[in-house]
Amino acid sequence: MILSLDVIRNLGGVQVNNDSVSFGLGAVAIKNEPCNESITDQDFEAVFDGKCWTVKWRWKDEVPILKNRVAEYTVKPHLRQEYDLEIEEWISGCVL
């Protein structure tokens, strides 16, 4: 959630603790609880487990076979190590 400073000011300030966020004199409190969200559409279903999104596509027929001609875009040699580290971060952050 993103709140601008004027909203926080109108709510009477904000207090952030390890497991909660309180606004004003405690009239509004948000607890840090596990978040499970999902989106269902005619073409797909997406589920968020609090850490990662998992998407399952609903195909009309059989699952299509990709016929990409480029397996990976070219990365300049002097940026390759930084690129590989970023990809590893993405993968390790969303291990199922």
N, CA, C and O atoms as a printed pandas DataFrame, in Angstrom:
     atom_number atom_name residue_name chain_id  residue_number  x_coord  y_coord  z_coord
0              1         N          MET        A               1    0.846   -1.146    0.000
1              2        CA          MET        A               1    0.000    0.000    0.000
2              3         C          MET        A               1    0.903    1.222    0.000
3              4         O          MET        A               1    1.902    1.265    0.717
4              5         N          ILE        A               2    0.548    2.215   -0.805
5              6        CA          ILE        A               2    1.303    3.455   -0.866
6              7         C          ILE        A               2    0.400    4.574   -0.385
7              8         O          ILE        A               2   -0.691    4.776   -0.918
8              9         N          LEU        A               3    0.862    5.305    0.628
9             10        CA          LEU        A               3    0.114    6.441    1.162
10            11         C          LEU        A               3    0.972    7.689    1.015
11            12         O          LEU        A               3    2.167    7.670    1.310
12            13         N          SER        A               4    0.360    8.766    0.562
13            14        CA          SER        A               4    1.100   10.013    0.457
14            15         C          SER        A               4    1.168   10.674    1.829
15            16         O          SER        A               4    0.422   10.311    2.738
16            17         N          LEU        A               5    2.058   11.638    1.971
17            18        CA          LEU        A               5    2.237   12.302    3.262
18            19         C          LEU        A               5    0.974   13.009    3.733
19            20         O          LEU        A               5    0.701   13.042    4.932
20            21         N          ASP        A               6    0.196   13.579    2.806
21            22        CA          ASP        A               6   -1.025   14.261    3.235
22            23         C          ASP        A               6   -2.045   13.274    3.808
23            24         O          ASP        A               6   -2.776   13.621    4.735
24            25         N          VAL        A               7   -2.107   12.048    3.271
25            26        CA          VAL        A               7   -3.016   11.027    3.805
26            27         C          VAL        A               7   -2.551   10.616    5.201
27            28         O          VAL        A               7   -3.366   10.506    6.117
28            29         N          ILE        A               8   -1.251   10.390    5.367
29            30        CA          ILE        A               8   -0.710   10.011    6.676
30            31         C          ILE        A               8   -0.975   11.126    7.688
31            32         O          ILE        A               8   -1.361   10.851    8.824
32            33         N          ARG        A               9   -0.770   12.377    7.285
33            34        CA          ARG        A               9   -1.019   13.507    8.172
34            35         C          ARG        A               9   -2.491   13.553    8.576
35            36         O          ARG        A               9   -2.800   13.777    9.747
36            37         N          ASN        A              10   -3.409   13.342    7.622
37            38        CA          ASN        A              10   -4.846   13.361    7.914
38            39         C          ASN        A              10   -5.270   12.203    8.807
39            40         O          ASN        A              10   -6.266   12.306    9.523
40            41         N          LEU        A              11   -4.525   11.103    8.770
41            42        CA          LEU        A              11   -4.817    9.965    9.641
42            43         C          LEU        A              11   -4.203   10.136   11.030
43            44         O          LEU        A              11   -4.381    9.275   11.893
44            45         N          GLY        A              12   -3.487   11.228   11.255
45            46        CA          GLY        A              12   -2.915   11.484   12.572
46            47         C          GLY        A              12   -1.525   10.921   12.759
47            48         O          GLY        A              12   -1.105   10.686   13.892
48            49         N          GLY        A              13   -0.797   10.698   11.672
49            50        CA          GLY        A              13    0.557   10.155   11.770
50            51         C          GLY        A              13    0.555    8.643   11.624
51            52         O          GLY        A              13   -0.490    8.020   11.441
52            53         N          VAL        A              14    1.736    8.073   11.708
53            54        CA          VAL        A              14    1.872    6.631   11.534
54            55         C          VAL        A              14    2.910    6.104   12.520
55            56         O          VAL        A              14    3.909    6.769   12.794
56            57         N          GLN        A              15    2.672    4.914   13.048
57            58        CA          GLN        A              15    3.624    4.236   13.919
58            59         C          GLN        A              15    3.831    2.837   13.354
59            60         O          GLN        A              15    2.875    2.084   13.170
60            61         N          VAL        A              16    5.090    2.495   13.081
61            62        CA          VAL        A              16    5.423    1.202   12.486
62            63         C          VAL        A              16    6.136    0.348   13.521
63            64         O          VAL        A              16    7.151    0.770   14.075
64            65         N          ASN        A              17    5.618   -0.851   13.793
65            66        CA          ASN        A              17    6.236   -1.825   14.688
66            67         C          ASN        A              17    6.652   -3.040   13.883
67            68         O          ASN        A              17    6.460   -3.063   12.667
68            69         N          ASN        A              18    7.220   -4.058   14.531
69            70        CA          ASN        A              18    7.646   -5.268   13.833
70            71         C          ASN        A              18    6.504   -6.002   13.160
71            72         O          ASN        A              18    6.680   -6.558   12.076
72            73         N          ASP        A              19    5.314   -6.013   13.795
73            74        CA          ASP        A              19    4.225   -6.810   13.251
74            75         C          ASP        A              19    2.966   -6.024   12.941
75            76         O          ASP        A              19    1.932   -6.621   12.640
76            77         N          SER        A              20    3.025   -4.681   13.007
77            78        CA          SER        A              20    1.829   -3.904   12.716
78            79         C          SER        A              20    2.162   -2.472   12.341
79            80         O          SER        A              20    3.269   -1.987   12.574
80            81         N          VAL        A              21    1.184   -1.813   11.757
81            82        CA          VAL        A              21    1.260   -0.399   11.418
82            83         C          VAL        A              21    0.015    0.251   11.985
83            84         O          VAL        A              21   -1.093   -0.217   11.724
84            85         N          SER        A              22    0.169    1.326   12.761
85            86        CA          SER        A              22   -0.979    2.014   13.350
86            87         C          SER        A              22   -1.000    3.463   12.889
87            88         O          SER        A              22    0.046    4.098   12.752
88            89         N          PHE        A              23   -2.195    3.976   12.653
89            90        CA          PHE        A              23   -2.365    5.356   12.251
90            91         C          PHE        A              23   -3.075    6.124   13.356
91            92         O          PHE        A              23   -3.937    5.578   14.045
92            93         N          GLY        A              24   -2.710    7.401   13.526
93            94        CA          GLY        A              24   -3.388    8.249   14.500
94            95         C          GLY        A              24   -3.247    7.706   15.902
95            96         O          GLY        A              24   -2.164    7.290   16.313
96            97         N          LEU        A              25   -4.333    7.712   16.626
97            98        CA          LEU        A              25   -4.336    7.251   18.016
98            99         C          LEU        A              25   -4.702    5.782   18.097
99           100         O          LEU        A              25   -5.291    5.353   19.089
100          101         N          GLY        A              26   -4.373    5.008   17.091
101          102        CA          GLY        A              26   -4.665    3.581   17.104
102          103         C          GLY        A              26   -6.040    3.255   16.566
103          104         O          GLY        A              26   -6.498    2.119   16.688
104          105         N          ALA        A              27   -6.716    4.246   15.963
105          106        CA          ALA        A              27   -8.058    4.005   15.437
106          107         C          ALA        A              27   -8.017    3.054   14.246
107          108         O          ALA        A              27   -8.959    2.295   14.018
108          109         N          VAL        A              28   -6.938    3.098   13.497
109          110        CA          VAL        A              28   -6.776    2.220   12.337
110          111         C          VAL        A              28   -5.467    1.463   12.522
111          112         O          VAL        A              28   -4.417    2.077   12.707
112          113         N          ALA        A              29   -5.521    0.150   12.475
113          114        CA          ALA        A              29   -4.307   -0.659   12.607
114          115         C          ALA        A              29   -4.297   -1.720   11.518
115          116         O          ALA        A              29   -5.331   -2.297   11.183
116          117         N          ILE        A              30   -3.137   -1.962   10.985
117          118        CA          ILE        A              30   -2.968   -2.990    9.961
118          119         C          ILE        A              30   -1.979   -3.999   10.513
119          120         O          ILE        A              30   -0.838   -3.647   10.811
120          121         N          LYS        A              31   -2.396   -5.242   10.652
121          122        CA          LYS        A              31   -1.529   -6.308   11.162
122          123         C          LYS        A              31   -0.740   -6.920   10.014
123          124         O          LYS        A              31   -1.221   -7.001    8.884
124          125         N          ASN        A              32    0.460   -7.342   10.317
125          126        CA          ASN        A              32    1.293   -8.032    9.350
126          127         C          ASN        A              32    0.942   -9.515    9.394
127          128         O          ASN        A              32    1.504  -10.274   10.184
128          129         N          GLU        A              33    0.010   -9.917    8.539
129          130        CA          GLU        A              33   -0.423  -11.306    8.482
130          131         C          GLU        A              33   -0.115  -11.873    7.107
131          132         O          GLU        A              33    0.000  -11.125    6.136
132          133         N          PRO        A              34    0.018  -13.178    7.021
133          134        CA          PRO        A              34    0.280  -13.783    5.710
134          135         C          PRO        A              34   -0.765  -13.350    4.689
135          136         O          PRO        A              34   -1.960  -13.293    4.980
136          137         N          CYS        A              35   -0.292  -13.054    3.507
137          138        CA          CYS        A              35   -1.167  -12.565    2.451
138          139         C          CYS        A              35   -1.350  -13.651    1.399
139          140         O          CYS        A              35   -0.375  -14.115    0.807
140          141         N          ASN        A              36   -2.570  -14.048    1.168
141          142        CA          ASN        A              36   -2.877  -14.995    0.103
142          143         C          ASN        A              36   -3.912  -14.344   -0.797
143          144         O          ASN        A              36   -5.056  -14.139   -0.391
144          145         N          GLU        A              37   -3.517  -14.026   -1.997
145          146        CA          GLU        A              37   -4.395  -13.380   -2.957
146          147         C          GLU        A              37   -4.491  -14.253   -4.200
147          148         O          GLU        A              37   -3.595  -15.048   -4.483
148          149         N          SER        A              38   -5.580  -14.099   -4.936
149          150        CA          SER        A              38   -5.696  -14.826   -6.197
150          151         C          SER        A              38   -6.496  -13.998   -7.188
151          152         O          SER        A              38   -7.341  -13.184   -6.814
152          153         N          ILE        A              39   -6.210  -14.225   -8.448
153          154        CA          ILE        A              39   -6.926  -13.589   -9.558
154          155         C          ILE        A              39   -7.359  -14.719  -10.477
155          156         O          ILE        A              39   -6.539  -15.536  -10.895
156          157         N          THR        A              40   -8.647  -14.765  -10.790
157          158        CA          THR        A              40   -9.152  -15.793  -11.695
158          159         C          THR        A              40   -9.762  -15.105  -12.911
159          160         O          THR        A              40  -10.579  -14.194  -12.781
160          161         N          ASP        A              41   -9.356  -15.551  -14.076
161          162        CA          ASP        A              41   -9.839  -15.000  -15.339
162          163         C          ASP        A              41  -10.170  -16.176  -16.250
163          164         O          ASP        A              41   -9.845  -17.320  -15.934
164          165         N          GLN        A              42  -10.813  -15.899  -17.375
165          166        CA          GLN        A              42  -11.157  -16.995  -18.285
166          167         C          GLN        A              42   -9.919  -17.642  -18.899
167          168         O          GLN        A              42   -9.967  -18.803  -19.303
168          169         N          ASP        A              43   -8.807  -16.901  -18.972
169          170        CA          ASP        A              43   -7.594  -17.420  -19.594
170          171         C          ASP        A              43   -6.538  -17.914  -18.609
171          172         O          ASP        A              43   -5.650  -18.677  -18.991
172          173         N          PHE        A              44   -6.621  -17.491  -17.345
173          174        CA          PHE        A              44   -5.576  -17.852  -16.397
174          175         C          PHE        A              44   -6.072  -17.764  -14.964
175          176         O          PHE        A              44   -7.138  -17.216  -14.688
176          177         N          GLU        A              45   -5.271  -18.317  -14.059
177          178        CA          GLU        A              45   -5.473  -18.169  -12.624
178          179         C          GLU        A              45   -4.119  -17.832  -12.025
179          180         O          GLU        A              45   -3.133  -18.517  -12.296
180          181         N          ALA        A              46   -4.061  -16.772  -11.207
181          182        CA          ALA        A              46   -2.823  -16.365  -10.551
182          183         C          ALA        A              46   -3.039  -16.399   -9.046
183          184         O          ALA        A              46   -4.061  -15.927   -8.549
184          185         N          VAL        A              47   -2.075  -16.959   -8.323
185          186        CA          VAL        A              47   -2.167  -17.072   -6.868
186          187         C          VAL        A              47   -0.897  -16.476   -6.265
187          188         O          VAL        A              47    0.213  -16.783   -6.700
188          189         N          PHE        A              48   -1.078  -15.609   -5.247
189          190        CA          PHE        A              48    0.049  -15.017   -4.525
190          191         C          PHE        A              48    0.066  -15.603   -3.131
191          192         O          PHE        A              48   -0.917  -15.489   -2.400
192          193         N          ASP        A              49    1.184  -16.239   -2.745
193          194        CA          ASP        A              49    1.277  -16.913   -1.448
194          195         C          ASP        A              49    1.928  -16.050   -0.374
195          196         O          ASP        A              49    2.292  -16.553    0.689
196          197         N          GLY        A              50    2.077  -14.756   -0.643
197          198        CA          GLY        A              50    2.728  -13.860    0.290
198          199         C          GLY        A              50    4.169  -13.581   -0.091
199          200         O          GLY        A              50    4.798  -12.666    0.439
200          201         N          LYS        A              51    4.690  -14.384   -1.023
201          202        CA          LYS        A              51    6.067  -14.219   -1.472
202          203         C          LYS        A              51    6.169  -14.219   -2.996
203          204         O          LYS        A              51    6.869  -13.392   -3.579
204          205         N          CYS        A              52    5.470  -15.149   -3.629
205          206        CA          CYS        A              52    5.581  -15.301   -5.084
206          207         C          CYS        A              52    4.213  -15.453   -5.733
207          208         O          CYS        A              52    3.269  -15.966   -5.131
208          209         N          TRP        A              53    4.133  -14.999   -6.965
209          210        CA          TRP        A              53    2.941  -15.243   -7.793
210          211         C          TRP        A              53    3.168  -16.516   -8.589
211          212         O          TRP        A              53    4.259  -16.732   -9.118
212          213         N          THR        A              54    2.142  -17.366   -8.678
213          214        CA          THR        A              54    2.165  -18.550   -9.536
214          215         C          THR        A              54    0.992  -18.427  -10.495
215          216         O          THR        A              54   -0.140  -18.189  -10.073
216          217         N          VAL        A              55    1.261  -18.587  -11.780
217          218        CA          VAL        A              55    0.220  -18.422  -12.792
218          219         C          VAL        A              55    0.028  -19.727  -13.540
219          220         O          VAL        A              55    0.996  -20.366  -13.952
220          221         N          LYS        A              56   -1.228  -20.118  -13.713
221          222        CA          LYS        A              56   -1.580  -21.286  -14.515
222          223         C          LYS        A              56   -2.465  -20.803  -15.656
223          224         O          LYS        A              56   -3.498  -20.173  -15.428
224          225         N          TRP        A              57   -2.059  -21.099  -16.873
225          226        CA          TRP        A              57   -2.828  -20.697  -18.042
226          227         C          TRP        A              57   -3.881  -21.746  -18.369
227          228         O          TRP        A              57   -3.681  -22.940  -18.146
228          229         N          ARG        A              58   -4.990  -21.284  -18.893
229          230        CA          ARG        A              58   -6.045  -22.187  -19.367
230          231         C          ARG        A              58   -6.041  -22.127  -20.896
231          232         O          ARG        A              58   -6.447  -21.129  -21.491
232          233         N          TRP        A              59   -5.576  -23.206  -21.519
233          234        CA          TRP        A              59   -5.474  -23.242  -22.968
234          235         C          TRP        A              59   -6.768  -23.779  -23.562
235          236         O          TRP        A              59   -7.395  -24.669  -22.987
236          237         N          LYS        A              60   -7.174  -23.239  -24.720
237          238        CA          LYS        A              60   -8.387  -23.713  -25.400
238          239         C          LYS        A              60   -8.183  -25.130  -25.915
239          240         O          LYS        A              60   -9.063  -25.981  -25.788
240          241         N          ASP        A              61   -7.030  -25.371  -26.489
241          242        CA          ASP        A              61   -6.706  -26.695  -27.012
242          243         C          ASP        A              61   -5.539  -27.244  -26.202
243          244         O          ASP        A              61   -5.547  -27.183  -24.973
244          245         N          GLU        A              62   -4.552  -27.771  -26.879
245          246        CA          GLU        A              62   -3.380  -28.270  -26.171
246          247         C          GLU        A              62   -2.393  -27.126  -25.938
247          248         O          GLU        A              62   -2.469  -26.079  -26.581
248          249         N          VAL        A              63   -1.486  -27.343  -25.025
249          250        CA          VAL        A              63   -0.494  -26.323  -24.694
250          251         C          VAL        A              63    0.362  -26.047  -25.927
251          252         O          VAL        A              63    0.884  -26.983  -26.531
252          253         N          PRO        A              64    0.517  -24.770  -26.313
253          254        CA          PRO        A              64    1.304  -24.465  -27.515
254          255         C          PRO        A              64    2.793  -24.709  -27.291
255          256         O          PRO        A              64    3.294  -24.621  -26.170
256          257         N          ILE        A              65    3.476  -25.012  -28.368
257          258        CA          ILE        A              65    4.920  -25.201  -28.334
258          259         C          ILE        A              65    5.562  -23.922  -28.849
259          260         O          ILE        A              65    5.287  -23.485  -29.966
260          261         N          LEU        A              66    6.415  -23.330  -28.032
261          262        CA          LEU        A              66    7.086  -22.101  -28.444
262          263         C          LEU        A              66    8.154  -22.402  -29.479
263          264         O          LEU        A              66    8.859  -23.407  -29.390
264          265         N          LYS        A              67    8.263  -21.526  -30.455
265          266        CA          LYS        A              67    9.252  -21.709  -31.515
266          267         C          LYS        A              67   10.117  -20.464  -31.615
267          268         O          LYS        A              67   10.322  -19.915  -32.697
268          269         N          ASN        A              68   10.620  -20.030  -30.466
269          270        CA          ASN        A              68   11.464  -18.840  -30.435
270          271         C          ASN        A              68   12.751  -19.084  -31.209
271          272         O          ASN        A              68   13.312  -20.179  -31.192
272          273         N          ARG        A              69   13.195  -18.053  -31.877
273          274        CA          ARG        A              69   14.444  -18.140  -32.621
274          275         C          ARG        A              69   15.623  -17.653  -31.768
275          276         O          ARG        A              69   16.767  -18.030  -32.022
276          277         N          VAL        A              70   15.349  -16.813  -30.754
277          278        CA          VAL        A              70   16.396  -16.263  -29.907
278          279         C          VAL        A              70   16.193  -16.806  -28.504
279          280         O          VAL        A              70   15.201  -16.483  -27.850
280          281         N          ALA        A              71   17.121  -17.624  -28.039
281          282        CA          ALA        A              71   16.992  -18.203  -26.702
282          283         C          ALA        A              71   17.191  -17.146  -25.627
283          284         O          ALA        A              71   16.550  -17.190  -24.577
284          285         N          GLU        A              72   18.076  -16.202  -25.889
285          286        CA          GLU        A              72   18.393  -15.174  -24.900
286          287         C          GLU        A              72   18.950  -13.971  -25.647
287          288         O          GLU        A              72   19.707  -14.114  -26.607
288          289         N          TYR        A              73   18.562  -12.781  -25.191
289          290        CA          TYR        A              73   19.112  -11.583  -25.808
290          291         C          TYR        A              73   20.578  -11.439  -25.430
291          292         O          TYR        A              73   21.002  -11.904  -24.372
292          293         N          THR        A              74   21.340  -10.802  -26.287
293          294        CA          THR        A              74   22.761  -10.619  -26.054
294          295         C          THR        A              74   22.991   -9.623  -24.927
295          296         O          THR        A              74   22.380   -8.555  -24.892
296          297         N          VAL        A              75   23.866   -9.980  -24.020
297          298        CA          VAL        A              75   24.266   -9.083  -22.932
298          299         C          VAL        A              75   25.730   -8.740  -23.167
299          300         O          VAL        A              75   26.554   -9.616  -23.432
300          301         N          LYS        A              76   26.041   -7.452  -23.067
301          302        CA          LYS        A              76   27.419   -7.027  -23.293
302          303         C          LYS        A              76   28.342   -7.726  -22.304
303          304         O          LYS        A              76   27.999   -7.865  -21.130
304          305         N          PRO        A              77   29.511   -8.166  -22.767
305          306        CA          PRO        A              77   30.424   -8.948  -21.925
306          307         C          PRO        A              77   30.733   -8.299  -20.570
307          308         O          PRO        A              77   30.810   -9.002  -19.562
308          309         N          HIS        A              78   30.909   -6.981  -20.527
309          310        CA          HIS        A              78   31.263   -6.331  -19.261
310          311         C          HIS        A              78   30.076   -6.259  -18.295
311          312         O          HIS        A              78   30.266   -5.906  -17.131
312          313         N          LEU        A              79   28.851   -6.586  -18.749
313          314        CA          LEU        A              79   27.664   -6.589  -17.896
314          315         C          LEU        A              79   27.182   -8.000  -17.573
315          316         O          LEU        A              79   26.233   -8.179  -16.809
316          317         N          ARG        A              80   27.842   -9.002  -18.158
317          318        CA          ARG        A              80   27.364  -10.378  -18.034
318          319         C          ARG        A              80   27.326  -10.881  -16.588
319          320         O          ARG        A              80   26.351  -11.521  -16.194
320          321         N          GLN        A              81   28.344  -10.612  -15.802
321          322        CA          GLN        A              81   28.386  -11.103  -14.423
322          323         C          GLN        A              81   27.247  -10.471  -13.607
323          324         O          GLN        A              81   26.561  -11.166  -12.857
324          325         N          GLU        A              82   27.049   -9.172  -13.751
325          326        CA          GLU        A              82   25.967   -8.483  -13.036
326          327         C          GLU        A              82   24.596   -9.022  -13.474
327          328         O          GLU        A              82   23.698   -9.192  -12.649
328          329         N          TYR        A              83   24.446   -9.288  -14.769
329          330        CA          TYR        A              83   23.207   -9.847  -15.315
330          331         C          TYR        A              83   22.927  -11.231  -14.715
331          332         O          TYR        A              83   21.811  -11.506  -14.275
332          333         N          ASP        A              84   23.938  -12.089  -14.702
333          334        CA          ASP        A              84   23.766  -13.440  -14.147
334          335         C          ASP        A              84   23.394  -13.397  -12.665
335          336         O          ASP        A              84   22.545  -14.171  -12.222
336          337         N          LEU        A              85   24.010  -12.514  -11.904
337          338        CA          LEU        A              85   23.680  -12.378  -10.486
338          339         C          LEU        A              85   22.233  -11.938  -10.291
339          340         O          LEU        A              85   21.545  -12.441   -9.403
340          341         N          GLU        A              86   21.769  -11.003  -11.114
341          342        CA          GLU        A              86   20.377  -10.533  -11.022
342          343         C          GLU        A              86   19.396  -11.664  -11.318
343          344         O          GLU        A              86   18.398  -11.821  -10.615
344          345         N          ILE        A              87   19.676  -12.448  -12.350
345          346        CA          ILE        A              87   18.806  -13.578  -12.690
346          347         C          ILE        A              87   18.775  -14.578  -11.550
347          348         O          ILE        A              87   17.707  -15.085  -11.207
348          349         N          GLU        A              88   19.923  -14.871  -10.954
349          350        CA          GLU        A              88   19.977  -15.801   -9.818
350          351         C          GLU        A              88   19.160  -15.280   -8.630
351          352         O          GLU        A              88   18.502  -16.059   -7.940
352          353         N          GLU        A              89   19.204  -13.947   -8.390
353          354        CA          GLU        A              89   18.394  -13.354   -7.319
354          355         C          GLU        A              89   16.908  -13.568   -7.577
355          356         O          GLU        A              89   16.159  -13.934   -6.670
356          357         N          TRP        A              90   16.486  -13.339   -8.819
357          358        CA          TRP        A              90   15.075  -13.526   -9.172
358          359         C          TRP        A              90   14.657  -14.966   -8.918
359          360         O          TRP        A              90   13.606  -15.222   -8.332
360          361         N          ILE        A              91   15.475  -15.894   -9.357
361          362        CA          ILE        A              91   15.142  -17.306   -9.236
362          363         C          ILE        A              91   15.119  -17.729   -7.769
363          364         O          ILE        A              91   14.183  -18.404   -7.340
364          365         N          SER        A              92   16.125  -17.345   -7.000
365          366        CA          SER        A              92   16.176  -17.764   -5.592
366          367         C          SER        A              92   15.093  -17.088   -4.752
367          368         O          SER        A              92   14.704  -17.630   -3.718
368          369         N          GLY        A              93   14.606  -15.942   -5.160
369          370        CA          GLY        A              93   13.555  -15.246   -4.426
370          371         C          GLY        A              93   12.191  -15.859   -4.629
371          372         O          GLY        A              93   11.257  -15.538   -3.894
372          373         N          CYS        A              94   12.051  -16.732   -5.604
373          374        CA          CYS        A              94   10.741  -17.290   -5.922
374          375         C          CYS        A              94   10.813  -18.809   -6.084
375          376         O          CYS        A              94   10.196  -19.368   -6.991
376          377         N          VAL        A              95   11.552  -19.464   -5.220
377          378        CA          VAL        A              95   11.674  -20.920   -5.284
378          379         C          VAL        A              95   10.386  -21.553   -4.761
379          380         O          VAL        A              95    9.898  -21.197   -3.688
380          381         N          LEU        A              96    9.851  -22.484   -5.524
381          382        CA          LEU        A              96    8.608  -23.139   -5.132
382          383         C          LEU        A              96    8.865  -24.491   -4.531
383          384         O          LEU        A              96    7.924  -25.184   -4.144
